Amino acid sequence: MTTTFDWKRHLRSLTTVIGLLALSVILSIMSPVFLTADNITNVITQCTVNAIVALGMTVVVITGGIDLSVGSVLAVAGIVMAMLLKSGYPVPLAMFVCLVIGAFCGLLNGIMITRGKLPPFIATLGMMSMARGIALVISNGRAISSFGPGLRFVGIGQIGGIPVQILVMVVLYIIIFYLLRYREFGRYIYAIGGNEETTRLSGVNVRRYKTLAYMLCGAITGCAAIVLTAKLNSAQPIAGTGYELDAIAAAVIGGTSLSGGVGKVQGTIIGAIIMSVLRNGLNLLNASSYWQQFIIGLVIVGAVLMDTLQKKD
């Protein structure tokens, strides 16, 4: 039985990789520009922010939860960081505060869910509205732009010919992979998503680990805020709108189950790349933005349906 389960799990991962390769082949045939080095680099850099947000989302979804507030948290964290930079605070301190803001919002989500007994959907939906409102209030509804080279280096700089934003993404994925695969935190996160009541009866402090999962998601979202602000050279109170859907899509396409207990960060990064490839290809083919929305929605539904059908087998 163990062999069968492992085979199904590996088959899902393999299916995701094959899907990415098949999509790339189709787009390269339809558009000769697709496989150029510049365009491939563009595809990867375009997916960095979504991939980072999706990484935090993956941790939360593995617990059986969801976080609809990531887009708004990204906006308020970015705005606070931008205000600090404009006030003359050093870049490292402003970045640190950005991470703290993200983690604090995640902490509030965790408390509302574990202590307040609110469903994750409702708790994070409320946080989505509150964080967006705070971002609009403190910024007066205006974007904050033009930062020094310190922050801009994260968005447009390179180390050894590799964009810094890609290196940030890779480092974050390695850290979370290690936590989920080799540390106690990861074992408990999977256990909670698999069967929360059994995990609680086993003596695990479920409240603590679920709250930590939401805090980690918030802190990772803060990292995404740093990268996005550095890329655009601007922090906007409306930034991150719809990012929660993209993050959920990347996680689900990558094999993370919305019912919890199943998911890998390797799959999530592939899912984020698939979404970036799809958007890039549709742009190269001059597809209408309306049709792009429809096609991406269709891909999300297909990924969830595949997960559901596999669970029935």
Secondary structure, 3 states (H helix, E strand, C coil): CHHHHHHHHHHHHHHHHHHHHHHHHHHHHHCCCCCCHHHHHHHHHHHHHHHHHHHHHHHHHHCCCCCCCHHHHHHHHHHHHHHHHHCCCCHHHHHHHHHHHHHHHHHHHHHHHHCCCCCHHHHHHHHHHHHHHHHHHHHCCCCEECCCHHHHHHHHCEECCEEHHHHHHHHHHHHHHHHHHHCHHHHHHHHHHHCHHHHHHCCCCHHHHHHHHHHHHHHHHHHHHHHHHHHHCEECCCCCCCHHHHHHHHHHHCCCCCCCCCCCHHHHHHHHHHHHHHHHHHHHCCCCHHHHHHHHHHHHHHHHHHHHHHHHC
